[in-house]
């Protein structure tokens, strides 16, 4: 079943926040594994997602 269309505000505070938290967790795992490039890439995704307003 397709998801109903959400307003931009709902997306930013709902799913967007969850996605950012997940990306931060993945970045932290990469950092702990010594994979600085992967860590940087995931943090960059978070920054780009939070700057879009």
N, CA and C atoms as a LAMMPS dump frame, in Angstrom:
ITEM: TIMESTEP
0
ITEM: NUMBER OF ATOMS
159
ITEM: BOX BOUNDS ff ff ff
-5.0000000000000000e+02 5.0000000000000000e+02
-5.0000000000000000e+02 5.0000000000000000e+02
-5.0000000000000000e+02 5.0000000000000000e+02
ITEM: ATOMS id mol type element x y z
1 1 1 N 0.846 -1.177 0
2 1 2 C 0 0 0
3 1 3 C 0.891 1.24 0
4 2 1 N 0.692 2.153 -0.931
5 2 2 C 1.541 3.343 -0.986
6 2 3 C 1.298 4.263 0.2
7 3 1 N 2.374 4.94 0.606
8 3 2 C 2.263 5.889 1.713
9 3 3 C 1.543 7.139 1.244
10 4 1 N 0.73 7.726 2.111
11 4 2 C 0.08 8.977 1.735
12 4 3 C 1.114 10.087 1.63
13 5 1 N 0.828 11.066 0.771
14 5 2 C 1.75 12.183 0.624
15 5 3 C 1.734 13.008 1.907
16 6 1 N 2.945 13.382 2.333
17 6 2 C 3.072 14.163 3.553
18 6 3 C 3.517 15.573 3.21
19 7 1 N 3.209 16.465 4.098
20 7 2 C 3.706 17.821 3.897
21 7 3 C 5.203 17.848 4.161
22 8 1 N 5.858 18.873 3.692
23 8 2 C 7.305 18.985 3.879
24 8 3 C 7.658 19.024 5.365
25 9 1 N 6.869 19.718 6.174
26 9 2 C 7.143 19.812 7.606
27 9 3 C 7.072 18.438 8.269
28 10 1 N 6.103 17.637 7.88
29 10 2 C 5.981 16.291 8.458
30 10 3 C 7.186 15.44 8.082
31 11 1 N 7.635 15.553 6.856
32 11 2 C 8.768 14.769 6.401
33 11 3 C 10.024 15.163 7.158
34 12 1 N 10.248 16.45 7.357
35 12 2 C 11.457 16.914 8.034
36 12 3 C 11.477 16.495 9.493
37 13 1 N 10.348 16.52 10.164
38 13 2 C 10.343 16.191 11.584
39 13 3 C 10.096 14.709 11.826
40 14 1 N 9.51 14.036 10.866
41 14 2 C 9.197 12.623 11.049
42 14 3 C 10.271 11.727 10.481
43 15 1 N 10.095 11.296 9.253
44 15 2 C 11.015 10.356 8.625
45 15 3 C 12.41 10.936 8.447
46 16 1 N 12.509 12.218 8.166
47 16 2 C 13.804 12.849 7.98
48 16 3 C 14.658 12.767 9.227
49 17 1 N 14.031 12.958 10.358
50 17 2 C 14.768 12.887 11.627
51 17 3 C 15.258 11.463 11.86
52 18 1 N 14.421 10.496 11.585
53 18 2 C 14.82 9.097 11.747
54 18 3 C 15.964 8.751 10.808
55 19 1 N 15.88 9.21 9.563
56 19 2 C 16.943 8.948 8.588
57 19 3 C 18.256 9.567 9.036
58 20 1 N 18.193 10.785 9.566
59 20 2 C 19.41 11.449 10.033
60 20 3 C 20.02 10.686 11.204
61 21 1 N 19.206 10.228 12.124
62 21 2 C 19.716 9.464 13.264
63 21 3 C 20.358 8.161 12.8
64 22 1 N 19.766 7.539 11.819
65 22 2 C 20.323 6.288 11.293
66 22 3 C 21.664 6.541 10.605
67 23 1 N 21.742 7.624 9.822
68 23 2 C 22.996 7.964 9.145
69 23 3 C 24.098 8.274 10.159
70 24 1 N 23.749 8.941 11.25
71 24 2 C 24.732 9.24 12.287
72 24 3 C 25.23 7.949 12.92
73 25 1 N 24.337 7.004 13.161
74 25 2 C 24.744 5.715 13.736
75 25 3 C 25.679 4.965 12.786
76 26 1 N 25.373 4.993 11.5
77 26 2 C 26.231 4.324 10.509
78 26 3 C 27.589 5.024 10.447
79 27 1 N 27.579 6.354 10.522
80 27 2 C 28.836 7.111 10.522
81 27 3 C 29.675 6.757 11.738
82 28 1 N 29.036 6.61 12.876
83 28 2 C 29.761 6.25 14.094
84 28 3 C 30.376 4.854 13.969
85 29 1 N 29.629 3.919 13.413
86 29 2 C 30.172 2.572 13.195
87 29 3 C 31.382 2.622 12.272
88 30 1 N 31.292 3.424 11.208
89 30 2 C 32.406 3.552 10.274
90 30 3 C 33.618 4.172 10.976
91 31 1 N 33.377 5.168 11.815
92 31 2 C 34.464 5.806 12.557
93 31 3 C 35.161 4.798 13.46
94 32 1 N 34.384 3.999 14.164
95 32 2 C 34.962 3.006 15.071
96 32 3 C 35.708 1.906 14.325
97 33 1 N 35.314 1.658 13.076
98 33 2 C 36.007 0.665 12.246
99 33 3 C 37.225 1.258 11.538
100 34 1 N 37.468 2.569 11.719
101 34 2 C 38.606 3.221 11.09
102 34 3 C 38.39 3.582 9.634
103 35 1 N 37.141 3.622 9.187
104 35 2 C 36.814 3.947 7.795
105 35 3 C 36.389 5.415 7.717
106 36 1 N 37.399 6.282 7.675
107 36 2 C 37.13 7.717 7.73
108 36 3 C 36.358 8.225 6.515
109 37 1 N 36.629 7.661 5.351
110 37 2 C 35.921 8.09 4.148
111 37 3 C 34.434 7.792 4.232
112 38 1 N 34.099 6.61 4.709
113 38 2 C 32.69 6.233 4.852
114 38 3 C 32.016 7.09 5.923
115 39 1 N 32.737 7.333 7.017
116 39 2 C 32.199 8.177 8.09
117 39 3 C 31.888 9.563 7.548
118 40 1 N 32.816 10.116 6.809
119 40 2 C 32.637 11.447 6.228
120 40 3 C 31.443 11.481 5.278
121 41 1 N 31.298 10.449 4.476
122 41 2 C 30.187 10.4 3.518
123 41 3 C 28.84 10.391 4.233
124 42 1 N 28.731 9.635 5.299
125 42 2 C 27.462 9.561 6.03
126 42 3 C 27.163 10.868 6.761
127 43 1 N 28.187 11.484 7.337
128 43 2 C 27.966 12.767 7.999
129 43 3 C 27.59 13.844 6.983
130 44 1 N 28.146 13.757 5.794
131 44 2 C 27.803 14.703 4.734
132 44 3 C 26.323 14.567 4.364
133 45 1 N 25.817 13.344 4.311
134 45 2 C 24.392 13.116 4.01
135 45 3 C 23.512 13.778 5.062
136 46 1 N 23.916 13.65 6.336
137 46 2 C 23.145 14.24 7.424
138 46 3 C 23.142 15.763 7.296
139 47 1 N 24.308 16.329 7.045
140 47 2 C 24.407 17.781 6.915
141 47 3 C 23.557 18.291 5.766
142 48 1 N 23.595 17.622 4.641
143 48 2 C 22.801 18.055 3.492
144 48 3 C 21.318 17.941 3.776
145 49 1 N 20.913 16.891 4.455
146 49 2 C 19.503 16.681 4.749
147 49 3 C 18.984 17.733 5.744
148 50 1 N 19.812 18.119 6.703
149 50 2 C 19.351 19.073 7.71
150 50 3 C 19.408 20.502 7.206
151 51 1 N 20.199 20.786 6.176
152 51 2 C 20.312 22.139 5.666
153 51 3 C 19.207 22.479 4.664
154 52 1 N 18.477 21.504 4.173
155 52 2 C 17.402 21.727 3.211
156 52 3 C 16.161 22.16 3.983
157 53 1 N 15.839 23.435 3.893
158 53 2 C 14.651 23.927 4.592
159 53 3 C 13.954 24.974 3.787
